[in-house]
Amino acid sequence: MRNDQTKTDYMTQSESRLNPVTRREFLKTSGQAAAGAALVSALASPGYAAEDNTIKIALVGCGGRGTGAAEQALSTHGPTQLWAVADVFPHRLDSSLKTLSAKFPKQAEVPEERRFLGFDGFKKAIDSLDKGDVVLLATPPGFRPMHFEYAVQKGLNVFMEKSFAVDAPGIRRVLKAGAEATQKNLKVAGGLMSRHNRPLEEAIQQIHEGRIGEVITAWAYREHGPVGVGDKPANGKELAYQIANYSCFTWLNGSFIVDWLIHNIDVCCWVKNAWPVSVQGMGGRQVRKDADQLFDHYGAEYSFPDGTRLYAQARHQANCWEFFGDVIHGAKGSAVLGEGIASPRLYKGHLQTPENLIWQFQGKPSNPYQVEHDLLFDAIRNDKPYNETDRCAKSCMTAIMGRMACESGKMITWDEAIASNLELAPGLDQLTWESKAPVVPDANGRYPIAMPGQPSGI
């Protein structure tokens, strides 16, 4: 057994035990965005300082992700105005506006007539904008395809949070809308902010330049404590309960591997500069007792076109080893990087100890949450081509096919996965508060769980 001095660096890094900075946390620490402000100055065009160039913004989905996205959009260079907001829950809409108006008292002043509630609120918020304005889509991912599709039809530029769909029909819908956005010269940004994280960008550039040799394996991890679920209110609506706890229901978030591990799966595909051709895996509910649909562990083994592998491992169980990041092995060396790793590192060989360190980011990091909005709004103001739909949709499809393999117990090819007609929530476009929830509990309060080896898993 190795002693403490020879443990690999990625196994002993305290940063892996810390939660990454979320959009909600960014609202509390936004003073750290000075590096992002410097980038804004570099990107800015002085011709867009007058108020008649104000870009109006609609926020659809007023939870933590949406509120953070709105703050970053309002912090970009040039005049911006939060014009409309939409959510299905009044308290989330009110809380978001309270947070935003405290920081942007003039920019975030939204009158009552442009505060929209209900499942059709997204249409009303979008319809209140003019062509060329911006909508921020930050509802649970199950709703993303239809919201994105409608925004593009209306001629709006879009920021859409991850994840981008929960099943293959949703991905195909997103890809089609993304192609239409290109035809209309609309700008689209996706919430895979790690792609705009300067330390990570430089680390991957080092890998692409051959610093650790040809990449042989990539490992994506998200290991931490349990995902919480709220208590079901007495006489509460089942549909409202599931949406309020969307992280725990597959039709809303696509599963833990899709909505939570997608960042580091995406980073591994970025490292490889390729998409997987097949995947097999396993997973289940070993210790979780909560009444929901979540597997509490996943392990998906992907194959790339050249035969190399990506292994994606996710677990949310208490009192277990925790790590959040990617580990890359090349023919000459290795790397520790990805979301959750603040300071990416490259090593000679595969023993990731301090004496083997050959590269570490030394510059001043930027805030990737802010940078992704800086780039989007700069593209809008200066009419630059900008559309991240294809990459974002394919990263999401990679995660979805991983879930399909783990939940079904089958080997799934990319072609099979993308062609699947399984919809996790058919008829979502017609959903109302009177609708039956897409999944319902049995007499014991238990929800349907995917079972490997049975068709329901695919």
C-alpha positions, 0 to 999 in steps of 0.5 A: 500500500502506498504511503501518504507521500506517494499518493497521486495529486488528484487524490489528495487535493482539497479543492476536490472536496469543495463545491464549485462556484455556482451562479447562486454563489457568484451573486454573493461574490461578484466583486471577484469579477474584476478579471472578467471586467478587464476582458469586457474592456478589451472586447468593448466597442465604443459605438454602443454606449448610447441608451438607444442601443440598449439590449432588452433581456427576458429571464425565463426561469428565476431560480439560482441559475437564472438569477445568476445568468441575469446578473452576468448579462446585466454586467456586460458592456453596453446598456442592458435592461431586464425587460421581462421575467417568467417562472411557474412559481411566484416566490421564485420570481419575486426572490429573483427580482429582489436579488437583482434589483438590489444590485441593479436598481434601474436595470432590473426594474420590471413592472408588474405587467411584464412579470409572467407566471405559468407554463405559458409565461415563457411565450409572453416574456419572449413576445414582449421583446423585439427581434435581436434582444436576448432571452435567458433560458434557465428553467429545468432542462426538460423545458429547454428544447421548446423554449429555445425553439420558440425564442429562435422562431421569434428572432431572439438571441439566446443564452441557454443554461445547461443541460439542453435536453433530457432525451434524444428527441429533445436534442434533435429539436435543439439542433434544428433550432440551432441551425435555424438560428444560424440561418437568421444570424442569431447569436446563441450561447450555452451554459457550459462555462468551463469552455471559457475558463482561462486556466482550463483553456490553456491546459487543454491547449498544452495537451493539444500541442502534445505536452503529455503525448497522445491522449489514451484515457480520460476520466470524468468524476463527480463524487460528493454527498447526496442530492437533497429533496424537499418534503412533499407539502400537504395537499400540494400538487404533484406536478409542482412538487416535482418541478420544485425538486427537478434535480430528482426527476429524470423527465426534468433534469435527465438524470444526475449524469446528464445535469450534474456530470455534463461539464466534465464529460464535455471537458473530456470530449474537448480534450479528445476533440471527438465525440464517443461512438458507443458507451456501456455502463452501470448504475443504481440506487444502492443507499438512497431512500428518498422518494424520487427517481435518482440513481445514486451512482453511475459508471459509464465507459465510452469509446472514441472513434480511435478506440480510446476510452472515457470513463465517467463516474458519478456518485452522490452518497454520504461518507464516501471519497469525494472528487470533482474533476477530470484526470487525463492520461497521455502517452508521455504524461497526465493531467488533472483539470476540469470543473472543480479544479481551480488550478489545472496541472500537467505531469510527466508520467502517470504518478501525479506527485509534485516532483513530476509537475511540468505545467501549472496555470500561473496567470490570473483566472477569469470568471467563466460565468461572466466571460460566456455572457461577455462573449455573447453580448459582444457578438450581438453588439458587433455582429460576430458569428456566434452559435454554441448550439451544436457543441452544447447539444452533442455534449448533452447527447453524450451524457444522455447516451451514458444514462441510457446505457447505465439504466438499460444495461445495454451497449449503446452506439451514438447512432442508436442514441441520437435516433431514439424516439423515447420521450421522457415527458411526451406532450410537455408543450401542452402542460398545465397545472391541471395536467397529470405529472409525467411520472406518478408515485405508486400506493407506497409513494415510490416513483418508477425507477429505471431497471437495467435489463428491462426495455424501460431503461432505454 
